[in-house]
């Protein structure tokens, strides 16, 4: 994989890799499983792995000197051209490892950035990824090796002198400033759109959760309930299928409506630069009226996924938002002990189990303040009758001599606007 000047990824060769990690105090078995999945998502052929039990990582080469020699022999024996480390490496570690191993060396952060770069579609998404890439590169300029020199972007990274390094730093800093300005303009535009939504008081529901938990599949199922299949979003059983925030207007059979937002999935050891870069996009979560926390219940340690998601929500200031826990993939979960509660619902987004029940819960959460009233609207106020029919759940409609008689479920917001048409004793 390599990047053009605008950070578009080009896959002109296949990678065959060994995955490497250091086992310290915490169990890293899941983290390594995830690294395999990340590598495969990036199109890498994983040939094996090496794990060293070590209390502290080596500051020069991450793993110990003996393990470096063992890893070099392993690379030669099984003919791999790449080594991927499970943690973020310093520029010095990257350079030293490449010199000693004679192969490309990447770390988990480079891998995630690569996947993000290949999946971003919108202009904003591409800018956010580029910003994260530059934030990663800047402190590593003096240590860039063969792998990172492939990242290009017009930056000289082949052991330049101090003058060249300073030029590179200025180049990166200038580009980062340009990207931040462009993203600020996008953020301002989104703020204007958000202000309009808030003024119209259309509630917002945001889907959040670990990557590949089924958020996009659930969004499509909810849209199908309202016959909006043509507005479906991309879904696929891969890590980070969704990077660009998708928004859809959902209008219910009661004429009530809300905005449904699909967001980027979270992952353990998500690079801080990515969280920072995507913070403006994730702000939509902070301003949502309800969060649907989607969990892949088929994964045995799904509590780990929940904790990672909660931690990211805390980082973006959305930890205290009202939420429903949506345990997805019950069709493949098998027998396991699962919690119960008013704020938990079990579904299968693939098969469609309990989707209508979930929609009902969403209605209850968003529109619990609705009231049923009877109104008599004069015939010369057809605009009022049309508004009620278009925006409220109409229960009964009759044409009387005095005007149009309507029984409807209205929101507290609409009560103030329609109060003069409510008949005496017309609140149920």
C-alpha positions as CSV (number, residue, x, y, z in Angstrom):
1,X,0.0,0.0,0.0
2,X,1.2,3.5,-0.8
3,X,-0.2,7.0,-0.8
4,X,-0.4,9.6,-3.5
5,X,0.0,13.3,-2.6
6,X,-3.6,13.5,-1.6
7,X,-3.3,10.4,0.6
8,X,-5.3,8.2,-1.8
9,X,-4.3,4.6,-1.1
10,X,-2.8,2.5,-3.9
11,X,-2.5,-1.2,-3.5
12,X,0.0,-2.2,-6.1
13,X,1.3,-5.3,-4.2
14,X,0.2,-8.0,-1.9
15,X,1.6,-8.1,1.6
16,X,2.5,-11.3,3.5
17,X,3.0,-10.6,7.2
18,X,3.9,-11.8,10.7
19,X,2.0,-10.2,13.6
20,X,4.0,-9.4,16.7
21,X,3.1,-8.4,20.2
22,X,4.5,-8.1,23.8
23,X,2.4,-9.8,26.5
24,X,2.7,-7.7,29.7
25,X,0.2,-7.8,32.6
26,X,-3.0,-7.8,30.5
27,X,-4.3,-10.7,28.4
28,X,-3.8,-9.7,24.7
29,X,-5.4,-12.7,23.1
30,X,-8.4,-10.7,21.9
31,X,-6.2,-7.8,20.9
32,X,-4.3,-10.2,18.6
33,X,-7.5,-11.6,17.2
34,X,-8.5,-8.1,16.3
35,X,-5.1,-7.4,14.8
36,X,-5.5,-10.4,12.5
37,X,-8.9,-9.0,11.4
38,X,-7.5,-5.6,10.9
39,X,-4.7,-7.0,8.7
40,X,-7.1,-9.1,6.7
41,X,-9.3,-6.0,6.3
42,X,-6.3,-4.2,4.9
43,X,-5.7,-7.0,2.3
44,X,-2.7,-8.5,4.2
45,X,-2.0,-12.3,4.0
46,X,-1.1,-13.2,7.6
47,X,1.4,-16.0,7.8
48,X,1.9,-16.3,11.5
49,X,2.4,-14.5,14.8
50,X,5.0,-14.0,17.6
51,X,4.2,-13.0,21.2
52,X,6.9,-12.3,23.7
53,X,6.2,-12.3,27.5
54,X,8.0,-9.3,28.7
55,X,7.5,-6.9,31.6
56,X,8.7,-3.9,29.7
57,X,9.0,-3.2,26.0
58,X,12.5,-2.5,24.6
59,X,12.8,1.2,23.9
60,X,15.0,0.6,20.8
61,X,13.3,-2.4,19.2
62,X,10.1,-3.0,21.2
63,X,10.9,-6.7,21.6
64,X,14.1,-8.1,23.0
65,X,17.4,-8.5,21.1
66,X,17.0,-12.3,21.0
67,X,13.5,-12.1,19.8
68,X,14.6,-9.7,17.0
69,X,17.0,-12.3,15.8
70,X,14.4,-15.0,16.1
71,X,11.9,-12.9,14.2
72,X,14.4,-12.2,11.3
73,X,14.9,-16.0,10.9
74,X,11.1,-16.5,11.0
75,X,10.7,-13.9,8.2
76,X,13.3,-15.7,6.1
77,X,11.9,-19.2,6.7
78,X,8.3,-18.5,5.9
79,X,9.1,-15.8,3.3
80,X,7.2,-12.8,4.5
81,X,7.9,-9.2,3.5
82,X,6.1,-7.4,6.3
83,X,5.9,-7.4,10.1
84,X,3.0,-5.7,11.9
85,X,3.3,-4.8,15.6
86,X,0.2,-4.7,17.9
87,X,1.2,-1.5,19.6
88,X,2.2,1.9,18.3
89,X,5.9,2.2,17.7
90,X,8.2,5.2,17.9
91,X,10.1,6.4,14.8
92,X,13.3,5.0,16.3
93,X,11.8,1.6,16.8
94,X,10.4,1.5,13.3
95,X,13.8,2.4,11.8
96,X,15.8,0.0,14.0
97,X,13.4,-2.9,13.4
98,X,13.5,-2.4,9.6
99,X,17.3,-2.2,9.6
100,X,17.6,-5.4,11.6
101,X,14.8,-7.4,10.0
102,X,15.2,-6.4,6.4
103,X,11.5,-6.2,5.8
104,X,8.7,-3.5,6.0
105,X,7.5,-2.8,9.6
106,X,4.1,-1.3,10.4
107,X,2.3,-0.9,13.7
108,X,-1.4,-1.1,14.6
109,X,-1.9,2.6,14.1
110,X,-0.5,2.6,10.6
111,X,-2.8,-0.4,9.8
112,X,-5.9,1.4,11.1
113,X,-5.0,4.6,9.3
114,X,-4.6,2.6,6.1
115,X,-8.1,1.0,6.5
116,X,-9.6,4.4,7.2
117,X,-7.9,6.0,4.2
118,X,-9.2,3.2,1.9
119,X,-12.8,3.5,3.2
120,X,-13.3,7.3,3.5
121,X,-15.7,8.5,0.8
122,X,-16.7,12.0,1.7
123,X,-14.4,15.0,1.4
124,X,-14.7,15.5,5.2
125,X,-13.8,11.8,5.9
126,X,-10.7,12.0,3.7
127,X,-9.6,15.2,5.3
128,X,-10.0,13.7,8.8
129,X,-8.0,10.7,7.9
130,X,-5.2,12.8,6.3
131,X,-5.1,14.9,9.4
132,X,-4.7,11.8,11.6
133,X,-1.9,10.5,9.3
134,X,0.0,13.8,9.5
135,X,-0.4,13.9,13.3
136,X,1.1,10.4,13.4
137,X,4.0,11.2,11.1
138,X,5.1,14.6,12.6
139,X,6.8,13.2,15.7
140,X,8.4,10.3,13.8
141,X,10.2,12.2,11.0
142,X,13.6,11.5,12.3
143,X,12.9,7.7,12.6
144,X,11.0,7.1,9.4
145,X,12.1,3.9,7.6
146,X,11.2,2.2,4.4
147,X,7.6,1.6,5.3
148,X,6.8,5.2,6.2
149,X,8.7,6.6,3.3
150,X,6.0,4.9,1.2
151,X,3.4,7.2,2.8
152,X,4.6,9.9,0.5
153,X,2.7,13.1,0.4
154,X,5.7,14.9,-1.0
155,X,7.7,14.5,2.2
156,X,11.3,13.4,2.1
157,X,11.8,10.6,4.6
158,X,15.0,8.8,3.6
159,X,17.4,9.9,6.4
160,X,17.6,13.6,5.4
161,X,19.7,16.2,7.2
162,X,18.5,18.6,9.8
163,X,17.6,21.3,7.3
164,X,15.5,18.9,5.3
165,X,13.8,17.7,8.4
166,X,12.8,21.2,9.4
167,X,11.4,21.7,5.9
168,X,9.4,18.5,6.3
169,X,8.1,19.7,9.6
170,X,7.0,23.0,8.2
171,X,5.4,21.2,5.2
172,X,3.4,18.9,7.5
173,X,2.4,21.7,10.0
174,X,1.3,23.9,7.1
175,X,-0.9,21.1,5.6
176,X,-2.3,20.3,9.1
177,X,-3.3,24.0,9.5
178,X,-5.0,23.9,6.1
179,X,-6.9,20.8,6.9
180,X,-8.1,22.1,10.3
181,X,-9.4,25.2,8.6
182,X,-11.3,23.2,6.0
183,X,-12.7,20.9,8.8
184,X,-13.7,24.0,10.8
185,X,-15.7,25.3,7.8
186,X,-17.5,21.9,7.6
187,X,-18.1,22.0,11.3
188,X,-19.6,25.4,11.1
189,X,-21.9,24.2,8.2
190,X,-22.9,21.2,10.3
191,X,-23.6,23.5,13.2
192,X,-25.9,25.6,11.1
193,X,-27.8,22.5,10.0
194,X,-28.0,21.3,13.6
195,X,-29.4,24.7,14.7
196,X,-32.2,24.4,12.0
197,X,-33.0,20.9,13.3
198,X,-33.2,22.1,16.8
199,X,-35.4,25.0,15.8
200,X,-37.8,22.5,14.1
201,X,-37.5,20.3,17.1
202,X,-37.0,17.1,15.1
203,X,-35.4,14.6,17.5
204,X,-32.1,12.9,16.6
205,X,-31.3,9.2,17.2
206,X,-27.6,8.1,16.8
207,X,-26.3,4.6,16.4
208,X,-23.1,4.0,18.3
209,X,-21.1,0.9,19.1
210,X,-18.0,-1.2,18.4
211,X,-17.0,-1.7,14.8
212,X,-18.8,-4.5,12.9
213,X,-21.6,-4.7,15.6
214,X,-24.3,-4.2,12.9
215,X,-25.1,-0.5,13.1
216,X,-25.5,0.0,9.4
217,X,-27.5,-3.2,9.0
218,X,-29.8,-2.0,11.8
219,X,-30.2,1.4,10.2
220,X,-31.3,-0.2,7.0
221,X,-33.8,-2.4,8.8
222,X,-35.3,0.6,10.5
223,X,-35.5,2.4,7.2
224,X,-37.3,-0.6,5.6
225,X,-40.0,-0.3,8.3
226,X,-40.8,3.1,6.9
227,X,-40.4,2.0,3.3
228,X,-37.2,4.0,2.8
229,X,-35.1,1.3,1.3
230,X,-33.9,3.7,-1.4
231,X,-32.1,5.6,1.4
232,X,-30.3,2.5,2.7
233,X,-26.6,2.9,3.8
234,X,-23.6,0.7,2.9
235,X,-23.3,-2.4,5.1
236,X,-20.8,-5.2,5.0
237,X,-19.4,-7.8,7.5
238,X,-16.0,-6.1,7.8
239,X,-14.3,-3.8,10.2
240,X,-15.0,-0.1,9.7
241,X,-17.5,-0.6,6.8
242,X,-18.8,2.8,7.8
243,X,-16.5,5.9,8.2
244,X,-18.7,8.7,6.9
245,X,-21.6,9.7,9.1
246,X,-24.9,9.0,7.4
247,X,-28.1,10.8,8.2
248,X,-31.6,9.8,7.2
249,X,-35.0,11.3,7.9
250,X,-37.4,8.7,9.3
251,X,-41.1,9.4,9.1
252,X,-43.4,7.1,11.0
253,X,-46.9,5.9,10.2
254,X,-48.0,8.4,12.9
255,X,-46.5,11.2,10.9
256,X,-44.0,11.8,13.6
257,X,-40.4,11.9,12.4
258,X,-36.8,11.8,13.6
259,X,-33.3,11.9,12.2
260,X,-31.4,8.6,12.3
261,X,-27.6,8.9,12.3
262,X,-25.1,6.1,11.6
263,X,-21.6,6.7,13.0
264,X,-18.0,5.2,12.7
265,X,-17.5,2.2,14.8
266,X,-15.1,2.1,17.7
267,X,-12.2,-0.3,18.4
268,X,-9.7,-1.0,21.2
269,X,-6.5,0.9,21.0
270,X,-8.2,3.4,18.6
271,X,-5.4,5.9,17.8
272,X,-6.0,9.1,19.7
273,X,-5.2,11.1,16.6
274,X,-8.2,9.4,14.9
275,X,-10.5,10.2,17.8
276,X,-9.3,13.8,17.7
277,X,-9.6,14.0,13.9
278,X,-13.2,12.5,13.9
279,X,-14.3,14.5,16.9
280,X,-16.2,17.0,14.8
281,X,-18.2,14.2,13.1
282,X,-18.8,12.4,16.4
283,X,-20.2,15.7,17.8
284,X,-23.5,14.6,16.2
285,X,-23.6,11.9,18.9
286,X,-23.2,14.5,21.6
287,X,-26.2,16.4,20.4
288,X,-28.5,13.4,19.8
289,X,-31.7,13.0,21.8
290,X,-31.2,9.2,22.1
291,X,-28.3,6.8,21.5
292,X,-28.8,3.2,20.3
293,X,-25.8,1.4,21.7
294,X,-25.5,-1.6,19.3
295,X,-23.7,-4.6,20.7
296,X,-22.6,-7.8,18.9
297,X,-24.0,-10.2,21.5
298,X,-22.6,-13.2,19.5
299,X,-19.1,-12.2,20.6
300,X,-18.4,-13.9,24.0
301,X,-16.6,-11.0,25.6
302,X,-19.1,-8.3,24.4
303,X,-18.7,-6.5,27.7
304,X,-15.3,-5.5,26.5
305,X,-16.8,-3.9,23.4
306,X,-19.4,-2.1,25.6
307,X,-16.6,-0.7,27.8
308,X,-14.5,0.5,24.9
309,X,-17.6,2.3,23.4
310,X,-18.5,3.8,26.7
311,X,-14.9,5.1,27.1
312,X,-15.0,6.8,23.6
313,X,-18.5,8.3,24.4
314,X,-16.9,9.7,27.6
315,X,-14.0,11.2,25.6
316,X,-16.4,13.0,23.3
317,X,-18.7,14.2,26.1
318,X,-21.7,11.9,25.4
319,X,-21.4,9.5,28.3
320,X,-24.6,10.8,30.0
321,X,-26.9,10.7,27.0
322,X,-30.1,8.7,27.2
323,X,-29.5,5.4,25.5
324,X,-31.0,2.0,24.7
325,X,-28.8,-1.0,24.7
326,X,-29.4,-3.0,21.5
327,X,-28.0,-6.5,21.7
328,X,-27.7,-7.5,18.0
329,X,-27.0,-10.9,16.3
330,X,-29.2,-13.0,18.5
331,X,-29.6,-15.3,15.5
332,X,-26.0,-16.5,15.9
333,X,-25.4,-15.8,19.6
334,X,-26.2,-19.4,20.8
335,X,-27.0,-20.1,24.4
336,X,-25.5,-17.6,26.9
337,X,-26.6,-15.8,30.0
338,X,-27.7,-12.2,29.1
339,X,-28.9,-9.3,31.2
340,X,-32.4,-8.0,31.1
341,X,-33.9,-4.6,31.8
342,X,-36.1,-1.8,30.6
343,X,-33.2,-0.2,28.7
344,X,-32.2,-3.5,26.8
345,X,-33.7,-5.0,23.7
346,X,-32.5,-8.1,21.8
347,X,-32.6,-8.1,18.0
348,X,-31.3,-9.6,14.8
349,X,-30.7,-6.9,12.2
350,X,-30.0,-9.5,9.6
351,X,-33.1,-11.6,10.2
352,X,-35.3,-8.7,11.4
353,X,-36.1,-10.1,14.8
354,X,-37.7,-7.5,17.2
355,X,-37.1,-4.6,14.8
356,X,-40.7,-3.4,15.2
357,X,-40.4,-3.7,19.0
358,X,-37.2,-1.6,18.9
359,X,-39.0,1.0,16.8
360,X,-41.8,1.1,19.3
361,X,-39.3,1.7,22.1
362,X,-37.8,4.5,20.1
363,X,-41.2,6.1,19.7
364,X,-41.8,5.8,23.4
365,X,-38.5,7.5,24.2
366,X,-38.8,10.3,21.7
367,X,-42.6,11.1,21.8
368,X,-43.6,10.2,25.3
369,X,-44.9,13.7,25.8
370,X,-47.5,13.4,23.1
371,X,-51.2,14.0,23.9
372,X,-54.4,13.1,22.2
373,X,-56.8,16.0,21.5
374,X,-59.9,16.8,19.5
375,X,-60.0,19.9,17.4
376,X,-62.4,21.9,15.2
377,X,-60.5,23.7,12.4
378,X,-62.4,26.3,10.3
379,X,-62.6,25.5,6.6
380,X,-60.7,28.8,5.8
381,X,-57.7,27.4,7.8
382,X,-56.9,24.6,5.5
383,X,-53.2,25.2,6.2
384,X,-53.8,24.1,9.8
385,X,-55.7,21.0,8.7
386,X,-52.9,20.1,6.3
387,X,-50.2,20.6,8.9
388,X,-52.0,18.3,11.3
389,X,-52.5,15.6,8.7
390,X,-48.8,15.8,7.6
391,X,-47.2,16.0,11.0
392,X,-49.5,14.3,13.6
393,X,-51.1,10.9,14.0
394,X,-54.7,11.5,13.0
395,X,-57.1,9.2,14.8
396,X,-60.4,10.5,13.4
397,X,-61.4,13.1,10.8
398,X,-64.9,14.3,10.0
399,X,-66.3,17.2,8.0
400,X,-68.9,19.1,10.0
401,X,-70.9,22.2,9.3
402,X,-68.6,24.3,11.5
403,X,-65.3,23.0,10.1
404,X,-63.1,19.9,10.1
405,X,-63.3,17.8,13.2
406,X,-60.0,16.1,13.9
407,X,-58.9,13.8,16.7
408,X,-55.1,13.5,16.7
409,X,-52.0,12.8,18.8
410,X,-49.9,15.9,19.0
411,X,-46.6,16.9,20.6
412,X,-46.3,19.4,23.4
413,X,-44.6,21.7,20.9
414,X,-47.7,21.6,18.6
415,X,-50.1,22.1,21.5
416,X,-49.1,25.8,21.8
417,X,-49.7,26.3,18.1
418,X,-53.0,24.4,17.9
419,X,-54.5,25.3,21.3
420,X,-57.1,27.7,19.9
421,X,-58.6,24.9,17.8
422,X,-58.9,22.4,20.6
423,X,-62.5,21.8,21.6
424,X,-63.8,22.1,25.1
425,X,-62.9,19.0,27.0
426,X,-61.0,17.9,23.9
427,X,-57.9,16.6,25.8
428,X,-57.9,12.8,26.4
